[in-house]
């Protein structure tokens, strides 16, 4: 009787897993190995529409199999080859999973930084590596059975986003800046500007007769923007100034980084 009960439980378990792996949910995912990009498609009416793109790293030496699969398991933390761990893992097929860039242990402050900076390159053992935020998005939103199509190459309808670089000036290089963990110290960081008073309060002469490009270059002198991870980034200007019109004018400097974090500062330009 005990053996029959155990057998029944096993059969029920495998039926449950089979149904999970054949159920198609709201989303479909496409992994483009040629561009290292994942595109999320959402069912809208009778069609699937691209709504989100994710930078990824697929397997080196064509280590990620092409084909159509259905997700069938999820793990908050998952042991990986090499005695390391992936966060928010979703099994695609066999040993192939979506997961974060790997960690040295089941600790979100143990990110392998050099591997994080390889996102966008085919460098994994076969799994599809993602930022922690993107791995968690799939983990949270894509039900078991979600269809995953892995292609060799093709066009990404939304393009491939970039990932932030964790260089020598990164304040917390062993944390993924995208990780929503409440203890993530990156949450306190953001875009910032470096400029002294004189850089933000400039004076030019109307007689200089600067071109619009020369005026913009003058306004930018001495002002530098940095992203959340302290990399130099470009920034925009907002002003309404004619280079030969005498007066005092407000200037706005503003920037948004790859993480979507924003900052702005203000200065003045005097034309005499």
C-alpha positions, 0 to 999 in steps of 0.5 A: 500500500505504501509503495502504491501511494508513493508511486501515485505521488510520483505520477501526480508530480510528473503530471504536474511538471508536464502540465507546467512545462506545456502551459503558455502564459502571458509572455513569450521570450526570444533569445537572440544569440547573435546579439546577446539580447532577450526580447519579451513579447506580451500577448495583446489580443491575438498577437504577441507584441514586444514590450521589453528588451534585456541585455544578456550573455549566452554561451561561449562557442555556441554553448546555448542550444537553439530551439523552442522550449518551455520554462519548467522550474524556478529558483531564488538561488541556484548552484551553477558550474564552478561552485558559484551561484545564480540569483533568480534562475528560471530553467529553460531546458536541461542545464540551460537557465536564465539567471543573474550574472553569477555570485561567489556565494548565496550573498547579493554582495558577492557579485563577480564584477568582471563577469558582470562587465561582460554582459552583451558577450557570449561568455557563459557555460550555456545559460543566459546571464542577465542583470539581477533586475531582468532575471527577477523580472522573468522569475516574477512575471513569466509563469512556468511553461512560458515559451522561450525561442532561442535563435542564432541571429536576427533583428531585435525589435526594441534594440539591445539595451546597455548595462552599466559598467562597474569600473575602478571608481565603482563604489560597490563593485560586488553588488549588481546596481539593478538588484532591488534588494533593500540592502543594496547600497547602490540605491543611495547612488545616482547621477551627479555633476562635478563643477565649481562655482566659476564653471557654473557662472561664466561671463562672455563678451557679446563682441566675441560673436560666438557661434551656437556650437562655440557657445555650447562648448563654452557653457560646458567648460569645467562641468562633468557628469557621472553615472551611478557607478561614477563613469563619465557620461554625456549630458544635455543643456537647456537654455535660451541665449543669443550669443550677442544679446547682452544679459544674464541667462539661466542654464540647465545641465541634466543627464540620465544614466543607463539605470534611468537615474536623473540629475540636473544642476543650474548655472548662469551665463552673463553676456556683456 
